[in-house]
Amino acid sequence: MRYILIGCSKLKIPTPTRAVRAEDLYCSDLFKKRRRYAERQCELSPDTSWFILSAYYGMINPWVPIKDYDHTIMEKSKLSRAAWHLTVALSVCNEPDDNDSLPKNIHVEIHAGKHYSHPLAEMLVKFGFNVTTPCDGMEIGELLHEYKYGMWSAEPEDWGPLFPRIQTA
């Protein structure tokens, strides 16, 4: 089993008057690319699921209707951030469809900024999950490039060179 957790974005569709599906609320370029990557991974592997990490709602299924909010994880107090990370970690623990799934058999891939990924990743490791945080240390430009051309490109036709082109005279 594999879970892909992607970070929400501050940029959202113009304030809706009603709840919309979580996957449709966020509209930043980075979120759209992460979503496309996660959806493609789910198509390729039926044991893969994806979720959104929301500063306000925690870990949410993409199809769940939610209302707009203006809240970031950094606006929370230290204690509230710790509680958010613990709540999300417990949500991951409660997610397996069958009760026989052991954390060691579940890979969690977190595609989010450092304030969303840590200490969440460390908590999940302590619970026994296999966790990767592939976005660690990357700037937004690098991330956008990787989702469009690199290792996280969702569509084979988007795949560019895995290494930067060398300009020759």
C-alpha positions in Angstrom: 0.0 0.0 0.0 1.1 3.5 -0.7 -0.3 6.9 0.4 0.7 10.1 -1.3 0.1 13.2 0.8 0.3 16.5 -1.0 0.3 19.9 0.6 -2.5 22.4 0.1 -2.0 25.8 -1.3 -2.7 29.4 -0.2 -4.1 30.1 -3.7 -7.7 28.9 -4.0 -10.5 29.4 -6.4 -12.4 32.7 -5.9 -14.3 32.4 -2.6 -17.0 29.8 -3.2 -20.4 30.4 -1.5 -20.7 26.6 -1.0 -18.4 23.8 -0.2 -16.4 22.3 -3.1 -14.4 19.2 -3.5 -11.0 19.7 -1.8 -9.1 18.7 -5.0 -10.9 21.6 -6.8 -10.5 24.3 -4.1 -6.7 24.7 -4.5 -5.6 26.2 -7.7 -1.8 27.0 -7.5 0.4 25.7 -10.3 2.3 23.6 -7.8 -0.8 22.0 -6.3 -2.2 21.2 -9.8 1.1 19.5 -10.7 1.2 17.5 -7.4 -2.4 16.5 -7.9 -1.7 15.3 -11.4 1.2 13.3 -10.2 -0.8 11.7 -7.4 -3.7 10.9 -9.7 -1.4 9.3 -12.2 0.2 7.2 -9.5 -3.2 6.0 -8.4 -4.1 5.1 -12.0 -0.8 3.1 -12.4 -1.1 1.3 -9.0 -4.5 0.3 -7.6 -3.0 0.1 -4.1 -2.1 3.8 -4.1 -4.3 6.5 -2.6 -3.7 10.2 -2.3 -4.7 12.8 0.3 -4.4 16.5 0.8 -2.7 18.1 3.8 -4.7 21.1 4.8 -3.6 23.5 7.6 -7.3 23.9 8.6 -8.8 20.4 7.9 -5.8 18.1 8.5 -5.5 15.1 6.2 -8.5 15.0 3.8 -9.7 12.9 0.9 -9.6 14.9 -2.3 -13.3 14.3 -3.1 -14.6 15.6 0.3 -16.4 18.9 0.0 -14.8 21.6 2.1 -15.3 25.4 2.5 -12.7 28.0 1.7 -10.5 29.1 4.6 -7.6 31.5 5.0 -5.2 29.7 7.4 -1.7 28.5 7.2 0.2 26.1 9.4 2.6 28.8 10.5 -0.2 30.8 11.9 -0.7 28.1 14.5 1.0 28.2 17.9 3.8 25.7 18.4 1.5 23.5 20.5 -1.3 23.7 17.9 1.2 22.7 15.1 2.3 19.7 17.2 -1.3 18.7 17.7 -1.9 19.1 13.9 1.0 16.8 13.1 -0.2 14.2 15.6 -3.8 14.4 14.3 -2.6 13.9 10.7 -0.3 11.0 11.8 -3.2 9.3 13.5 -5.4 9.9 10.4 -2.7 8.0 8.4 -2.8 5.2 11.0 -6.6 4.9 10.7 -6.6 4.9 6.9 -5.9 1.3 5.9 -8.9 -0.4 4.5 -8.1 -3.8 6.0 -7.1 -4.1 9.6 -4.3 -6.5 8.7 -2.2 -3.8 7.1 0.8 -3.2 9.2 2.5 0.2 9.0 5.7 -1.5 7.8 3.8 -2.5 4.6 2.6 1.0 3.9 4.8 3.6 2.1 3.9 7.2 2.8 5.2 9.8 0.3 4.9 13.4 1.5 4.9 16.1 -1.2 4.6 19.2 0.9 6.6 22.0 2.4 8.8 21.4 5.4 6.3 22.8 7.9 3.8 20.3 6.7 6.2 17.4 6.3 8.1 17.7 9.6 7.7 16.4 12.3 4.9 14.4 10.6 7.4 12.2 8.8 9.3 11.5 12.0 6.1 10.6 13.8 5.0 8.2 11.0 8.4 6.5 11.1 8.1 6.0 14.8 4.7 4.4 14.2 6.5 2.0 11.8 5.6 3.4 8.4 8.0 3.7 5.5 8.2 7.4 4.8 9.8 9.5 2.1 9.8 13.3 1.8 11.1 13.9 -1.7 10.5 17.6 -1.7 12.9 18.3 1.2 15.3 21.1 0.5 13.8 22.0 -2.9 12.8 25.5 -4.0 9.5 26.1 -5.8 11.2 26.5 -9.2 12.9 23.1 -8.8 9.7 21.5 -7.7 7.7 22.8 -10.6 10.4 21.5 -13.0 10.4 18.1 -11.4 6.6 17.8 -11.7 6.7 18.9 -15.3 9.8 17.3 -16.7 11.6 15.2 -14.0 11.1 12.3 -11.8 7.5 13.3 -10.8 6.2 14.1 -14.2 2.7 12.7 -14.5 2.7 12.2 -18.2 5.3 10.4 -20.2 5.0 13.0 -23.0 6.1 15.7 -20.5 9.3 13.8 -19.6 12.3 15.9 -20.5 15.9 15.1 -19.8 16.6 13.9 -16.3 19.7 16.0 -16.3 19.9 19.6 -17.3 21.0 20.3 -20.8 24.5 21.5 -21.3 24.9 24.5 -23.5 27.6 24.0 -26.1 29.2 26.8 -28.1 
